[in-house]
Every structure is written in C-alpha cells, then in structure tokens.
C-alpha cells in the first residue's frame, strides 16, 4: 500500500462475524464493483482454525482482484496463510515483534487513534500505514477516542506514509475525510450493511472518491 497524492482508495474490513460461504459472494460483488485497494480480515471470537480457513479462502479471492489481503491482530497467521500483511492495534504487540514475524516484504499497518505521537512513532518504526479514528460512531467497533479530519490534513502535509481513516465511515459522510487527505477509507458496515448491497455501496464510494479526487484534495 503506497501513497498516491491525487487519489483516495477503499479499504474494506470484514464484518466481525461471517458465514464464510455466504460472505464469499458478497466479497466478490464488492471487489467487482469498484476500486478496492485492501481487505482486512477482522473476525471477533474466531479460533485459529476458523481464522485460517477464512484466510485461505478469502485471501486468494482478494488478491486475484489486485487488492492486498491483511489479517487483523495476527501477524503469525498472515505469514502462515500467504496474506499480504497484518494490522496491529496499540494493545496487540509491538511493531518490531510484528515485523519480525511477517518479514520485511509484507504490510504492517498500525492503529494510532487520534494521536499524533502514536502516528509519528509508528512511522519512525517503519509502519506501512497509520490508521486514524474513529471519525464517526460505528456499530462495528466502539471507540472512546474521536478523531477530527484535521489530523489527516496535518499528516498528509508532513509525511509520506499513507493514512487510513476509520470509524463509522459511510457514503454519506466520507467526503470531508477524502478532502482532508485520507489515502484510504476503511469501511465495514458502510458496505456490508448497505441497503442496496455491498456492490452498490462500493460503486457509490468509488463515485464519491472520484468526485473528490477530481475536485482536488487538500495537501
């Protein structure tokens, strides 16, 4: 995942619980509907066997569409299943340990909440992207930390490492995040629970991003 100064892209996060057979179809529809840069596997309460099965089935599907496939919290499973990398939170493990597990060539992204200090530390350590949020209330993952779009402005102006905006992102509220300089919009329920289905949701996000990209983003 690299920065493109003139383009924001979509970063999908799986629902916290899935029926794997049914979800494959929903994921296929989403991947075919627009520009998806990345898919993160994030399942709540799943054991290693379930996570491994999901990674082995969904990863190749994601990668066949030219998107990166990441696993939340589990660099070890990312390395074992051929995923493109992992996302780690502040309470999961250190960046150094995660990097030692996945190796030099895989992606590691780091949750930084609304903290400039955490983001700068992650960047100095070598993170491939930093994730800021939550920007809006989210039914998928509750967060006591609320970020403002201004932190994306600040990061975009000073650093080359890509930023990911996360937390309650919907088609209806994403424009300020794109304009503020987010390189990626991380979306879960805004796609999977969309009234018209995940394919239509991705298409709508793609149009929003194209419109904002064409109008010029803040830098």
C-alpha positions as CSV (number, residue, x, y, z in Angstrom):
1,X,0.0,0.0,0.0
2,X,1.6,3.2,-1.2
3,X,0.5,6.8,-1.2
4,X,-0.9,8.4,-4.3
5,X,-1.1,12.2,-3.7
6,X,-4.1,12.5,-6.0
7,X,-6.3,9.5,-5.1
8,X,-8.1,8.1,-2.2
9,X,-9.0,4.4,-2.2
10,X,-11.2,2.0,-0.4
11,X,-10.0,-0.3,2.4
12,X,-12.6,-2.9,3.3
13,X,-12.9,-4.6,6.7
14,X,-14.9,-7.8,7.0
15,X,-17.9,-7.9,9.3
16,X,-17.0,-9.2,12.8
17,X,-18.9,-12.4,12.2
18,X,-19.5,-14.1,8.9
19,X,-21.0,-17.1,7.3
20,X,-18.0,-17.9,5.1
21,X,-20.0,-19.4,2.2
22,X,-22.4,-16.5,2.0
23,X,-19.7,-13.9,2.5
24,X,-17.6,-15.1,-0.4
25,X,-20.4,-13.9,-2.7
26,X,-20.8,-10.6,-1.0
27,X,-17.0,-10.0,-1.2
28,X,-16.9,-11.0,-4.8
29,X,-19.6,-8.4,-5.6
30,X,-17.8,-5.7,-3.7
31,X,-14.4,-6.4,-5.4
32,X,-16.0,-6.3,-8.8
33,X,-18.0,-3.0,-8.2
34,X,-15.2,-0.5,-7.9
35,X,-11.6,0.3,-6.8
36,X,-10.8,-1.7,-3.7
37,X,-7.2,-1.4,-2.5
38,X,-7.3,-3.7,0.5
39,X,-9.4,-6.1,2.5
40,X,-8.7,-6.8,6.2
41,X,-10.0,-10.0,7.8
42,X,-11.3,-9.0,11.2
43,X,-13.4,-11.6,13.0
44,X,-14.5,-11.4,16.6
45,X,-14.1,-14.5,18.8
46,X,-13.0,-16.8,15.9
47,X,-10.5,-19.5,16.8
48,X,-7.3,-20.2,14.9
49,X,-8.9,-22.9,12.7
50,X,-11.8,-20.6,11.7
51,X,-9.4,-17.7,11.0
52,X,-7.1,-19.9,9.0
53,X,-9.9,-21.3,6.9
54,X,-11.3,-17.8,6.2
55,X,-7.8,-16.5,5.3
56,X,-7.1,-19.4,2.9
57,X,-10.5,-19.0,1.2
58,X,-10.8,-15.2,1.1
59,X,-7.2,-14.2,0.6
60,X,-6.8,-15.6,-2.9
61,X,-10.1,-14.1,-3.9
62,X,-9.0,-10.7,-2.8
63,X,-5.5,-11.0,-4.3
64,X,-7.0,-12.1,-7.6
65,X,-8.7,-8.7,-7.9
66,X,-5.4,-6.9,-7.3
67,X,-6.1,-5.9,-3.7
68,X,-4.0,-6.5,-0.6
69,X,-5.3,-9.0,2.0
70,X,-4.5,-8.3,5.6
71,X,-5.3,-10.1,8.9
72,X,-6.2,-8.1,12.0
73,X,-4.1,-8.7,15.1
74,X,-2.4,-11.8,13.8
75,X,0.9,-11.4,12.0
76,X,1.6,-15.1,12.6
77,X,-1.4,-16.2,10.7
78,X,-0.7,-13.6,8.0
79,X,2.7,-15.2,7.5
80,X,1.3,-18.7,7.6
81,X,-1.5,-18.2,5.1
82,X,0.1,-16.1,2.4
83,X,-1.7,-12.9,3.4
84,X,-0.1,-9.6,2.3
85,X,0.3,-8.4,5.9
86,X,-1.3,-7.6,9.2
87,X,-2.9,-4.7,11.0
88,X,-2.0,-4.2,14.7
89,X,-3.6,-2.2,17.4
90,X,-1.8,-0.4,20.3
91,X,-2.6,-3.3,22.6
92,X,-1.8,-6.2,20.3
93,X,2.0,-6.4,20.1
94,X,4.9,-4.1,19.3
95,X,5.6,-3.1,15.7
96,X,9.1,-4.7,16.0
97,X,7.7,-8.0,17.0
98,X,5.1,-7.9,14.2
99,X,7.7,-7.1,11.7
100,X,9.9,-9.9,12.9
101,X,7.0,-12.3,12.3
102,X,5.9,-11.3,8.9
103,X,9.2,-10.3,7.4
104,X,10.4,-7.3,5.5
105,X,8.2,-7.6,2.4
106,X,4.7,-7.7,4.0
107,X,2.5,-4.8,5.0
108,X,2.1,-3.7,8.6
109,X,-0.5,-1.1,9.5
110,X,-0.8,0.4,13.0
111,X,-3.8,1.9,14.8
112,X,-3.0,5.4,16.0
113,X,-6.5,6.5,17.2
114,X,-6.4,10.4,17.4
115,X,-2.8,10.6,18.5
116,X,-0.1,12.5,16.5
117,X,2.5,11.0,18.8
118,X,1.5,7.4,18.2
119,X,1.4,8.1,14.4
120,X,4.9,9.6,14.4
121,X,6.2,6.7,16.5
122,X,4.7,4.2,14.1
123,X,6.1,6.0,11.1
124,X,9.5,6.2,12.6
125,X,9.5,2.5,13.3
126,X,8.6,1.7,9.7
127,X,4.8,1.2,9.6
128,X,3.4,0.9,6.1
129,X,0.4,3.0,7.0
130,X,-1.1,4.6,10.1
131,X,-4.8,4.4,10.9
132,X,-6.7,7.4,12.5
133,X,-10.1,7.2,14.0
134,X,-12.8,6.8,15.0
135,X,-14.2,9.8,12.9
136,X,-17.8,8.8,13.4
137,X,-19.8,6.5,15.7
138,X,-19.5,2.9,14.5
139,X,-21.8,0.0,15.0
140,X,-18.9,-2.4,14.2
141,X,-16.4,-1.3,16.8
142,X,-17.0,1.1,19.7
143,X,-14.2,3.7,20.4
144,X,-14.0,6.2,23.1
145,X,-11.4,8.2,21.0
146,X,-12.8,10.5,18.4
147,X,-10.6,11.9,15.6
148,X,-11.2,15.0,13.6
149,X,-10.4,15.4,9.9
150,X,-7.8,18.0,10.7
151,X,-5.4,15.2,11.8
152,X,-5.5,13.9,8.2
153,X,-4.6,17.4,7.0
154,X,-1.6,17.5,9.4
155,X,-0.4,14.1,8.5
156,X,-0.8,14.5,4.8
157,X,1.1,17.8,4.8
158,X,4.1,16.4,6.7
159,X,4.6,12.7,6.0
160,X,4.7,10.4,3.0
161,X,3.4,7.3,4.8
162,X,-0.2,6.7,3.8
163,X,-3.1,7.4,6.2
164,X,-6.2,5.3,6.7
165,X,-9.4,7.0,8.1
166,X,-11.6,4.6,10.1
167,X,-14.7,4.6,12.2
168,X,-18.3,4.8,11.1
169,X,-17.4,5.8,7.5
170,X,-20.4,5.9,5.2
171,X,-21.0,7.0,1.6
172,X,-22.9,10.0,3.1
173,X,-20.1,11.2,5.4
174,X,-16.9,10.3,3.7
175,X,-16.3,13.5,1.6
176,X,-14.6,15.5,4.4
177,X,-12.2,12.7,5.0
178,X,-11.2,12.5,1.4
179,X,-10.8,16.3,1.2
180,X,-8.7,16.3,4.3
181,X,-6.2,13.9,2.6
182,X,-7.0,10.4,3.7
183,X,-5.2,8.0,1.4
184,X,-7.6,5.2,2.3
185,X,-11.1,4.9,3.7
186,X,-11.6,1.9,6.0
187,X,-15.2,0.8,5.7
188,X,-17.1,-2.2,7.2
189,X,-20.8,-1.8,8.0
190,X,-21.0,1.1,5.5
191,X,-20.5,-1.6,2.7
192,X,-21.8,-4.9,4.1
193,X,-24.9,-3.4,5.7
194,X,-25.8,-1.0,2.9
195,X,-29.4,-1.1,1.9
196,X,-28.6,-1.8,-1.7
197,X,-26.0,-4.4,-1.1
198,X,-22.2,-4.3,-0.9
199,X,-21.7,-4.0,-4.7
200,X,-23.8,-0.9,-4.9
201,X,-22.1,0.5,-1.8
202,X,-18.6,0.1,-3.3
203,X,-19.8,1.7,-6.5
204,X,-21.2,4.7,-4.6
205,X,-18.0,5.1,-2.6
206,X,-16.0,4.9,-5.8
207,X,-18.0,7.7,-7.3
208,X,-17.6,9.8,-4.1
209,X,-13.9,9.3,-4.2
210,X,-13.6,10.0,-7.9
211,X,-15.6,13.2,-7.5
212,X,-13.4,14.4,-4.5
213,X,-10.2,13.4,-6.2
214,X,-11.2,15.3,-9.4
215,X,-12.1,18.3,-7.4
216,X,-8.7,18.3,-5.8
217,X,-7.8,17.3,-2.3
218,X,-6.1,19.3,0.4
219,X,-2.3,18.8,0.7
